[in-house]
Amino acid sequence: MNETDVEHIPVLADVLAEQIILPPDGVMVDATIGQGGHSCLFGQSLSENGILTGLDVDEKAITKAKERLQGLVCKVIVKRFNFSQISEALNQTGIQKADLILADLGVSSGQLADKEAGLSFAEDMALDMRIDKRLKVSAADIVNRKSEKELADLIYEYGEERASRRIARFIVHHRKIQPIKTTGRLADIVCEALGKRKQKIHPATRTFQALRIAVNNELENLKGLLESAPGLLKKGGKIAVISYHSLEDRLVKQDFVRNKEAGIYGIITKKPIVPTREEILRNRRSRSAKLRIAERIGC
C-alpha cells in the first residue's frame, strides 16, 4: 500500500478548534505538518493577511500537504525542517512571532503503511524507521551493531519494556545466525522472546517504539522545540502538543509547569485532553493521544 492511498485523519481536531481561535491575520506554525490535516483546519480561518507555516522532514508528507493546502487564501509556506529547528525555519521566512505553534508528535497512518519507511510490523518490510531519509543510521544498523547491553538499555529507556534484557539477548542470538533486516523478522524474534504472555498490545510494540525514537532522535528534538517556543510566541499565543506515549507527555508537562512557574506560560489544559470513544472508533490511531495547551502570558 502506498502512503498516498491511506486516508489521513487529524487527531483531536474538534477539540483543537474549540480551544484555539486564530485571528484572521494570525500566524500559525504547524511544526509537524504531515499531510496537512490540522493546517487545513486552522488555515480555513485565516484571511489573505494570515500566514501558515508548516515544517516536516518527510518529503512525501510535504508534497501531500502542499497539495491539500492549495485552496487556502492565506500565505502558505512549507519547509523541510525538523521541528527542533523551528527558530531557524521561521527566521528564514521572516516570521518573528506566532499566534499558534502546533505539534502532533504521532506517526501517521500513511507513514506506517509506507514500505519504504520500515516502521510497521503489520507487513514485512525493510527495517529502516528513518522518517527523515537524510539520517545516516537506520533501525537495522542499531539492531545489528549495538551490544546486548546497549540494546537492552535502549529498549528499556525508550520503550519502557520490562523484558528488555531478554529481548536484547534474543536479538543478539538471532543476528549471529543471520542479520536482522526486516520488520517482520524482528517482530517474530521479540514474540519468541516474550512467549505467550497476555498483553493488550502486540508484543513488539514497545521495542519498535524504542527503535523509532532512537533512530529519529525524537525526545531530544522535542526538547529543542519546547525550549524554542516561548521566544517565538506572541503574548496570548498558544502552544499545543499532541503526544502519544508517556515519555513525550512527561516532557511536555514538565516544560509547561516550568514555564508557568517562571511566569511565561498559563496552562490551559490542567489535565491532558484525550479522544472521545467516538473519535477512537473513527480513528484507532488516536487512542493514545494526549493534548496539552499552554498560553504565552509573559513579555
C-alpha positions as CSV (number, residue, x, y, z in Angstrom):
1,M,0.0,0.0,0.0
2,N,1.3,3.4,-0.9
3,E,1.3,6.3,1.6
4,T,-1.0,8.4,-0.6
5,D,-3.6,5.6,-0.5
6,V,-4.1,5.9,3.2
7,E,-6.7,8.5,4.5
8,H,-5.1,11.0,6.9
9,I,-7.4,11.9,9.8
10,P,-6.1,14.7,12.1
11,V,-6.2,13.7,15.7
12,L,-8.3,15.8,18.2
13,A,-9.2,18.2,15.5
14,D,-12.6,19.1,17.0
15,V,-11.1,19.8,20.4
16,L,-8.4,22.0,18.9
17,A,-11.0,24.0,17.0
18,E,-12.9,24.6,20.2
19,Q,-9.9,25.5,22.3
20,I,-8.0,27.7,19.9
21,I,-9.4,30.6,17.8
22,L,-6.9,32.3,15.4
23,P,-7.3,35.9,14.4
24,P,-7.9,36.3,10.6
25,D,-4.5,37.8,10.2
26,G,-2.8,35.3,12.5
27,V,0.4,33.4,12.2
28,M,0.2,29.6,12.7
29,V,3.2,27.3,12.7
30,D,2.4,23.6,12.2
31,A,5.7,22.1,13.5
32,T,4.7,18.6,12.2
33,I,2.6,19.4,9.2
34,G,2.4,15.8,8.0
35,Q,-0.3,15.6,5.2
36,G,-1.7,18.9,6.3
37,G,-4.9,17.9,8.2
38,H,-4.5,20.2,11.2
39,S,-3.1,23.0,9.0
40,C,-6.1,22.8,6.7
41,L,-8.5,23.1,9.7
42,F,-6.8,26.2,11.0
43,G,-5.9,27.7,7.7
44,Q,-9.5,28.0,6.7
45,S,-10.0,30.6,9.4
46,L,-7.1,32.8,8.1
47,S,-7.5,35.6,5.7
48,E,-5.2,36.7,2.9
49,N,-3.3,38.5,5.6
50,G,-2.7,35.4,7.6
51,I,0.3,33.1,7.4
52,L,0.5,29.4,7.7
53,T,4.0,27.9,8.0
54,G,4.4,24.1,8.1
55,L,7.5,22.1,8.9
56,D,8.3,18.4,8.3
57,V,11.2,16.1,7.5
58,D,9.2,13.6,5.4
59,E,9.4,14.6,1.8
60,K,6.3,12.6,0.8
61,A,4.2,14.2,3.5
62,I,5.3,17.7,2.5
63,T,4.2,17.0,-1.1
64,K,0.8,15.8,0.1
65,A,0.5,18.8,2.4
66,K,1.2,21.3,-0.3
67,E,-1.5,19.7,-2.5
68,R,-4.0,19.7,0.3
69,L,-3.4,23.4,1.3
70,Q,-3.6,24.9,-2.3
71,G,-7.1,26.2,-1.8
72,L,-6.3,28.4,1.3
73,V,-6.4,32.1,0.8
74,C,-3.7,32.8,3.4
75,K,0.0,32.7,2.7
76,V,1.3,29.1,2.9
77,I,5.0,28.3,3.5
78,V,6.1,24.7,3.8
79,K,9.7,23.9,4.6
80,R,11.7,20.7,5.2
81,F,12.9,21.3,8.7
82,N,12.9,19.2,11.8
83,F,10.7,21.0,14.4
84,S,13.7,21.3,16.7
85,Q,15.0,23.8,14.1
86,I,11.8,25.9,14.4
87,S,13.7,29.1,15.2
88,E,16.0,28.8,12.1
89,A,13.0,27.9,9.9
90,L,11.0,30.9,11.0
91,N,14.0,33.2,10.7
92,Q,14.3,32.2,7.0
93,T,10.7,33.1,6.4
94,G,10.9,36.5,8.2
95,I,8.4,35.4,10.8
96,Q,9.3,36.7,14.3
97,K,6.3,35.7,16.4
98,A,3.4,33.2,16.1
99,D,-0.2,33.1,17.4
100,L,-0.1,29.3,17.5
101,I,2.6,26.6,17.5
102,L,1.1,23.1,17.0
103,A,2.9,19.8,17.1
104,D,1.3,16.4,16.5
105,L,4.1,14.0,17.6
106,G,2.5,10.9,16.1
107,V,3.4,8.7,13.2
108,S,0.8,9.0,10.5
109,S,-1.2,6.1,9.1
110,G,0.4,6.8,5.8
111,Q,3.9,6.5,7.2
112,L,3.1,3.2,8.9
113,A,1.7,1.9,5.6
114,D,4.7,3.1,3.6
115,K,7.0,0.2,3.0
116,E,10.0,2.5,2.3
117,A,9.6,3.9,5.8
118,G,10.0,0.5,7.5
119,L,8.1,1.5,10.6
120,S,5.5,-1.3,10.9
121,F,5.3,-5.0,11.7
122,A,1.8,-5.2,10.2
123,E,3.6,-6.1,7.0
124,D,7.1,-7.4,6.5
125,M,9.2,-4.5,5.2
126,A,12.8,-3.3,5.3
127,L,13.8,-2.4,8.9
128,D,14.5,1.3,8.4
129,M,12.4,3.7,10.6
130,R,14.1,6.9,9.3
131,I,11.3,9.4,8.8
132,D,14.0,11.8,7.6
133,K,15.9,9.9,5.0
134,R,18.8,12.3,5.4
135,L,19.6,10.5,8.7
136,K,22.5,8.1,8.5
137,V,21.6,5.4,11.0
138,S,18.6,3.1,10.4
139,A,16.9,0.7,12.8
140,A,18.6,-2.2,11.1
141,D,22.0,-0.6,11.9
142,I,21.1,-0.3,15.6
143,V,19.7,-3.8,15.9
144,N,22.7,-5.5,14.2
145,R,25.5,-3.3,15.6
146,K,24.7,-2.4,19.2
147,S,25.9,-4.5,22.0
148,E,23.4,-6.6,24.0
149,K,23.6,-4.2,26.9
150,E,23.2,-1.2,24.7
151,L,20.1,-2.7,23.1
152,A,18.6,-3.7,26.4
153,D,19.1,-0.2,27.8
154,L,17.6,1.4,24.7
155,I,14.5,-0.8,24.7
156,Y,14.0,-0.2,28.4
157,E,14.5,3.5,28.3
158,Y,12.6,4.4,25.1
159,G,10.2,1.5,25.0
160,E,9.6,1.2,28.8
161,E,9.8,-2.5,28.2
162,R,10.4,-4.5,31.3
163,A,11.6,-7.6,29.4
164,S,14.3,-5.5,27.5
165,R,17.2,-7.7,28.6
166,R,15.6,-10.9,27.4
167,I,14.6,-9.3,24.1
168,A,18.1,-8.0,23.6
169,R,19.5,-11.4,24.3
170,F,17.3,-13.0,21.7
171,I,18.1,-10.3,19.1
172,V,21.9,-10.8,19.6
173,H,21.4,-14.6,19.3
174,H,19.4,-14.4,16.1
175,R,21.6,-11.8,14.4
176,K,24.6,-14.2,14.7
177,I,22.7,-16.6,12.6
178,Q,21.6,-14.0,10.1
179,P,21.5,-10.2,10.1
180,I,18.0,-8.8,11.0
181,K,16.9,-6.8,8.1
182,T,13.1,-6.8,8.1
183,T,10.4,-5.6,10.5
184,G,8.7,-9.0,10.3
185,R,11.7,-10.9,11.4
186,L,12.4,-8.5,14.3
187,A,8.8,-8.8,15.4
188,D,9.0,-12.6,15.3
189,I,12.1,-12.5,17.4
190,V,10.5,-10.3,20.0
191,C,7.4,-12.5,20.1
192,E,9.7,-15.5,20.6
193,A,11.5,-13.8,23.5
194,L,8.3,-12.8,25.3
195,G,6.5,-16.1,24.7
196,K,2.7,-16.3,25.2
197,R,2.4,-13.6,27.8
198,K,-1.0,-11.9,27.8
199,Q,-0.7,-8.3,26.6
200,K,-3.2,-5.6,25.5
201,I,-0.8,-4.5,22.7
202,H,1.3,-6.5,20.2
203,P,4.5,-7.9,22.0
204,A,6.8,-6.0,19.6
205,T,5.1,-2.6,20.0
206,R,7.4,-1.2,22.8
207,T,10.6,-2.5,21.1
208,F,9.6,-0.8,17.8
209,Q,8.7,2.4,19.6
210,A,12.1,2.4,21.3
211,L,13.9,1.9,18.0
212,R,11.9,4.6,16.2
213,I,12.6,7.1,19.0
214,A,16.4,6.3,18.9
215,V,16.6,6.4,15.1
216,N,14.8,9.8,14.8
217,N,16.2,11.3,18.0
218,E,12.6,12.2,18.9
219,L,12.9,13.1,22.5
220,E,15.9,15.5,22.0
221,N,14.1,17.1,19.1
222,L,11.0,17.6,21.2
223,K,13.2,19.3,23.9
224,G,14.5,21.6,21.2
225,L,11.0,22.6,20.1
226,L,9.8,23.2,23.7
227,E,12.9,25.3,24.5
228,S,12.4,27.5,21.4
229,A,8.7,28.0,21.7
230,P,8.4,30.7,24.4
231,G,10.6,33.1,22.3
232,L,8.5,32.5,19.2
233,L,5.0,33.1,20.6
234,K,3.2,36.4,20.7
235,K,1.7,37.4,24.1
236,G,-1.5,35.5,24.1
237,G,-0.2,33.0,21.6
238,K,-0.6,29.3,22.3
239,I,1.4,26.1,22.0
240,A,-0.5,22.9,21.6
241,V,1.3,19.5,21.6
242,I,-0.3,16.1,20.9
243,S,1.8,13.3,22.3
244,Y,1.3,9.5,22.1
245,H,3.3,7.9,24.9
246,S,4.4,8.8,28.5
247,L,7.9,9.8,27.6
248,E,6.7,12.6,25.3
249,D,3.8,13.7,27.5
250,R,6.1,13.9,30.6
251,L,8.5,16.2,28.7
252,V,5.6,18.5,27.6
253,K,4.0,18.6,31.1
254,Q,7.3,19.4,32.8
255,D,8.1,22.1,30.3
256,F,4.7,23.7,30.7
257,V,4.9,23.6,34.5
258,R,8.5,25.1,34.5
259,N,7.4,27.9,32.2
260,K,4.3,28.6,34.4
261,E,6.5,28.8,37.5
262,A,8.7,31.3,35.6
263,G,5.7,33.5,34.7
264,I,5.9,32.7,31.0
265,Y,3.0,30.3,30.4
266,G,-0.5,29.9,31.6
267,I,-1.6,26.3,31.3
268,I,-4.9,25.9,29.6
269,T,-5.2,22.2,30.0
270,K,-4.9,21.3,33.7
271,K,-5.0,17.7,32.6
272,P,-4.3,16.4,29.1
273,I,-7.3,16.2,26.8
274,V,-7.8,12.7,25.3
275,P,-10.0,11.5,22.4
276,T,-13.6,10.5,22.9
277,R,-14.7,6.9,22.4
278,E,-16.4,8.1,19.2
279,E,-13.1,9.5,17.8
280,I,-11.2,6.4,18.7
281,L,-13.8,4.3,16.8
282,R,-13.4,6.6,13.8
283,N,-9.6,6.7,14.1
284,R,-7.9,4.0,16.0
285,R,-4.5,5.8,15.7
286,S,-5.9,8.5,18.1
287,R,-6.4,6.1,21.1
288,S,-3.2,7.0,23.0
289,A,-3.2,10.7,22.1
290,K,-2.9,13.4,24.8
291,L,-3.3,17.1,24.1
292,R,-1.7,19.8,26.2
293,I,-2.1,23.5,25.6
294,A,-0.3,26.5,27.1
295,E,-0.6,30.2,26.5
296,R,2.2,32.8,26.4
297,I,1.5,35.3,29.2
298,G,4.8,36.9,30.0
299,C,6.6,39.6,28.0
